[in-house]
Amino acid sequence: GIKEIVFPSRLRISNSQGSHTVLNNSMINPLGDFTIKGVIWYQGENNAFRYKEYGELFSLLISDWRKKWGSVFPFYYVQIAPYFNYYGSNAALREVQRKALKIPKTGMVVTLDIGEKYDIHPSNKHDVGSRLARYALKNDYKIDLDESGPLFKSLLINDEAAKVFFDKIGGGLVLDPDNQSEFV
């Protein structure tokens, strides 16, 4: 009979249209002869449940592509949209995505304020594109501007309050006057 070949990879080789192997071989490998200036990555919702694996997989993706093209090109990505129904995994995936900023020449666009809570595919791609462009303009074209909104830095909790500290606050932080903020 036919014996199954087991590869050392955690990812199985498959003929399924959506498999990792098929997607890589049909969509990424054909680009190998082209020069890449940078990458923008819009994260899909399928990974929301796999946040424990995501950090390693995402950093491997970035390093693999940079190795394939022989360049430490910029890799700018969009944090998962604020859809309500990820069964409690939203914050955990967003935190893993935030930690990926430790990888050199990366940037993360936050969409919590421009997404649609009840639409898994938010329609406001214009603001997402503008935010991605700011990273390229600042870091790759050396235009003097704030490339990012506030990013969590640390948390200090005492008896009466929790203090949250941010990096990249530009001109300062202002709470949403319409009380649509996650802060109270």
N, C-alpha and C positions, 0 to 999 in steps of 0.2 A: 504494500500500500504506500500511499504518499505520506511522508513524515513532515510534520510542521517544523519550519525553521524558526528558532527563537533568537531574536537579536538582543544585544545587551541594552538597547535603548528602552526607556520607559514608554516611548511612543510606538505603537504598533504600525507596521506598514499595512496599508489598506488600499483597496481600489475605490472606496467610497468617495464620492465627489467632494465631500467636505473634510476629508481626512487631512492630517498635517502633511503627510507625504505628497498627496495629490496637489494640495494647495501650494506647497513650496515648489514642487517641480513644474507646475503649470503657470504660476504667477510670479515667482521670485527668480528662479533660475534663468528664465529667458532674458532677464534684465542684466545678467552678468557681464555682458560686453559694453554696457553703457556706463558712463561716469555718473556718480551720484553726488550731488551737492549737499543733500540732507534728506531727512525723512520726516514726514508728519504722520502720526498714528492716531486714528480715532478708534478707541477701544469699544468693542462690541459688548453686549450684555451677557453673552454666554460664559464669560470668565468670572462673573460676579460670585458664583457659588464656589469657585476654585481659588479663592483668595489666598489660601495657605500655600498653594503651589505657584501662584502668580508671580511673586517677587523673583524667584529663581528663574522661571521660564521667561519672564520679560527681560531680565538682564542677560540671559543667554541669547535671546533673539537679537538684542542690540549688539552684543559682542560678536555673534556669528555673522551678522550682516556687515559689520565694520571689518571683520576679518576677510570676508568674501570680496569686498571692494577695496581692501588695503588702505582704508582711510578712517580716521576717527571723525566722521562727519557728524553734524548736529542731528539730534534725534529729539524732536518735539512731539509731545503727545497730549491727548485730551483725557482728562479724568472722567471716570464713568458718570453718565448723566444721572440726574436725581429722580429716577423712576421709583415709585413707591413700593414695588412688589419684588424686591430681590430677597425677600424672606430674611431680613436682618443682616445681610452680608454687605450692604452698601458701604457703611463706614469702614469696615475691615478692608475692603478692596481699595477704597480711597486712600487709606493709610499706607497700604503696601505700595500703591502708585506714588504717593508722596515720597516714600523712602527711596524710590528709584532715582530721585533727583541727585542722589549721591554719585551716580554714574556721571563721569565727565561729559560735558557738552550735551546735556539734556535739559529740557524745559517742559513744564506741565501747565496746561491750560485748565483752569477750574471752571465748571459750568453749573455749579449749584444755583447761581443767581439767574441763569438764563435758560435753564432747562424747563421741561414740562413734567410735573410730578406724575401725571396720569397718561403720558404718551412715551412709550419706550424709545421712540425715534423722534426726539424733539426737532421742530422745524427751524429753529433759529440757528442756522449754520453760518449766517453772515457774521454774527458776533464771535462765533467760535473761530472762523477764519481770520478775523481781525486780530484776535488774541494770539493766534499762532504766528501771524505775520509780525507782531510786535517782538517776539523772540528772535526771529530772523533779522529784523531791522536793527535791534539792539546788539545782538551778539555776532552776527555775521556781516552786517553792513555798517556797524559802528555808529548808528544814529543814537543820539542822546535822548533816551526816553525810558520810562518805567516799563519793563517787559512783562511784569507779572503783578497780579494783585497780591494781597497779604497771604503769607504762608505760615502755618503753625510752626512755632519754634519750641515752646515749652509750656508747662502748666505748673502752677504753684497753688496748693490748696492749704488753707488754714481754717481755723474754727468757724469763721464767719463768711468766707468768700473763696471763690476760685478765681485766680488770676491767670489769664491766658496771654501769652506773649507771642508776637508775630515778627517775622522778617518781611522785608519788602512792603512796607506800609505806605510808601510814597508820601503824600501830603497828610496822612493820618487816617484813622478809621472813624466811620460814622455809622451809627445804627440806622437801619431802614426806618424812615418816618412812618411807613404804612404798617409797621409791625409784621412784615413778612419774613423777617430774619429768623435764623435758628437761635439767635441770642435773645435772652429775656432781660 
